[in-house]
């Protein structure tokens, strides 16, 4: 049986991108490594360049903001790996960077019995605070991180059925519950028996 490390991609990146951060270390230790492109709940679309082909591709799923859908994706990864590989169930670890760190913490809180530990690197723990930090008092609406701010408001907003295209953007005062259930700080009691490693550089300009 082998330990399993699941890497959770950050804002604007993919599962393949996040696995490349850990593949050498996992191979050197004989660990299993898995990831996936996660799902948001709103069709939070934008164009990005594929890191392998250099072609423009739709970025759906790269702005998930800790969605429940992305948490289910991680549970599906665990189930898939356990059904196809000899996984040590006592040594399944989650690691995520930035938005992926937030998602890793949320998933760990929700499924605390499935993970041996969770690592969050530069992950926001309060989505309402992150939304506030990425906007500005500039009357023209300019922000420090405008794409992040817009993505938060979109993913936490409402959508149209059946396409899940955005219908109404929301800020935390409009719909506090949606922001709270995407904020690891609200799940603190669930971490009582789950080892955590949370690290954050002081120079981070995207997540203060």
HELIX and SHEET records of a PDB file:
HELIX    1   1 UNK A   15  UNK A   20  1                                   6    
HELIX    2   2 UNK A   23  UNK A   29  1                                   7    
HELIX    3   3 UNK A   68  UNK A   84  1                                  17    
HELIX    4   4 UNK A   99  UNK A  110  1                                  12    
HELIX    5   5 UNK A  112  UNK A  114  5                                   3    
HELIX    6   6 UNK A  127  UNK A  133  1                                   7    
HELIX    7   7 UNK A  146  UNK A  155  1                                  10    
HELIX    8   8 UNK A  176  UNK A  180  1                                   5    
HELIX    9   9 UNK A  184  UNK A  191  5                                   8    
SHEET    1   A 5 UNK A  32  UNK A  34  0                                        
SHEET    2   A 5 UNK A   2  UNK A   8  1                                        
SHEET    3   A 5 UNK A  87  UNK A  97  1                                        
SHEET    4   A 5 UNK A 117  UNK A 121  1                                        
SHEET    5   A 5 UNK A 195  UNK A 199  1                                        
SHEET    1   B 2 UNK A  47  UNK A  49  0                                        
SHEET    2   B 2 UNK A  56  UNK A  58 -1                                        
SHEET    1   C 2 UNK A 158  UNK A 160  0                                        
SHEET    2   C 2 UNK A 165  UNK A 168 -1                                        
END                                                                             
